[in-house]
């Protein structure tokens, strides 16, 4: 089996490849596609433990030569529409069925949603099986393309040891007393993420309140691209200028590497509230990181974020505030509400435990491969 793109840590956790044997990273460029997404090649023995396969991976011209099944996750947005057709044709020519997980119907870094929807439609219609994360997303896919996806809830991203370590380390980042720490995820600072204007709106959070601290979380390469700074440069003066009118007790920039979230986990665990200021999205992996670490998210009423966070539970009993992105004052009101009425994060739904998710994927793989 090949998993595209395998480099993303969420993909490895979701389908249970962490710690799996006979897994090797190989470059995958199906057909004439000039993509750069890595993939994991998994031998037939990995797909079926009773197989007589030798477990060897042969590096020939086509890295998918010995693959029985492909699984496409997020990350195909970089392709041109004709390249998506090439990918599908490559799979068909090679006789490789593929499973598609639709994380995003509207891709959260694209102002123009049409190319991604075209990509998704092409892949959905050609896939042997389609997976998505919520019932509402499954219904949307059925309405748009007439497919019946399997709903596999998002499992936790972190294991118990990682959660405990992050929480312990996070306590040392909060300072003396009982401060309030608000995080804002600017991520890649693209068209989909609010920027300085959002920080201005959050100034209302600290009116009449003391001891509130702000943490601005941004992807490291995006920060370097935007600010032209060297890797080791702090950039804190720029952050302080952006939030100077906010009245925060302190403001700090937290940068992370997109494929290595380990160092940022204590920073995330130290937050009381995290603002996810998407202009558009379908689902969010960051919501699941909030759930893992017990952080209350504040997010806009776009896509299926509300359905993902409050899946089959009473919103009135759990943390998480939803705001109207069209209302400039709404995000600050939502953050204040989250700070003033702290609650436990919603539990994961039945079927979202890692063992069940891995078993569900294994069943889907066997059926798609004709096993």
Secondary structure, 3 states (H helix, E strand, C coil): CEEECCCCHHHHHHCCCCCCCCEEEEECCCCCCCCCCEEEEECHHHHCCCCCCCCCCCCCCCCCCCCCEEEECCCHHHCCHHHHHHHHHHHHHHCCEEEEEECCCCCCCCCCCHHHHHHHHHHHHHCCEEEECCHHHHHHHHHHHCCCCEECCCCCCCCHHHHHHHHHHHHCCCCCCCCEEEEEEEECCCCCECCHHHHHHHHHHHCCCCCEEEEEEEEHHHHHHHHCCCCCCCCHHHHHHHCHHHCCCEEEEEEEECCECHHHHHHHHCCCEEEECECCCCCCHHHHHHHHHCCEEEEECCCCHHHHHCCCCCHHHCCCEEECCCCCCHHHHHHHHHHHCCCCCCCCCCCCCHHHHHHHHHHHHHHHCCC
